[in-house]
Amino acid sequence: MNAMRVRAVILTGLAVAAFLTWAGLTNAGKRLPPDKSIPLADLRDRPVMGSLGHPLGTIVVIEGEVADESYTNLKEDDGATLLRVRAVNGEKLAGERLFHFGSLNLRVGTPAVGSRFKFTGYETGGFTGTPTKAFDYVGRFADTGYRFTTEFVVLRDEAKSRD
């Protein structure tokens, strides 16, 4: 997979940031203050819940419809093929989740806009973007901001043969 496609896939996790803000971060059932940092050890010892309702790295089957960049009209979606995920492991989601299409399997071709899909894969995440203080050293440039994002990595197209 080329670096541009990987970069495009990585820029898809706004849903997790919104979910973490909405749900709040907890410590023994108590909401943490917004300025309280999460120790790295906590991330290593406890699973991070993804936007699909499963811990990151869990293999799941997603279903939905394919859209193009015009679906959101966001700069970060320019040139992207978007997966409008509506069900996970056969269970309908309360609202759709949006991911850029990206695959680790070269046999899984880019799906056609408007088509339905059923993919096996996993949601993963990490930080992307540039911290604001970095601009003090390198000058300003267009960026989407430093934030935690997720991506869905397609391993197999369930509609195609499994060989």
Secondary structure as UniProt FT lines:
FT   HELIX           3..10
FT   TURN            11..13
FT   HELIX           14..23
FT   STRAND          26..27
FT   TURN            28..29
FT   STRAND          30..31
FT   TURN            34..35
FT   HELIX           40..45
FT   TURN            51..52
FT   TURN            56..57
FT   STRAND          59..67
FT   HELIX           69..71
FT   HELIX           75..77
FT   TURN            78..79
FT   STRAND          82..88
FT   TURN            89..90
FT   STRAND          91..100
FT   TURN            106..107
FT   TURN            113..114
FT   STRAND          116..128
FT   HELIX           132..134
FT   HELIX           135..138
FT   STRAND          147..157
FT   TURN            158..159
//
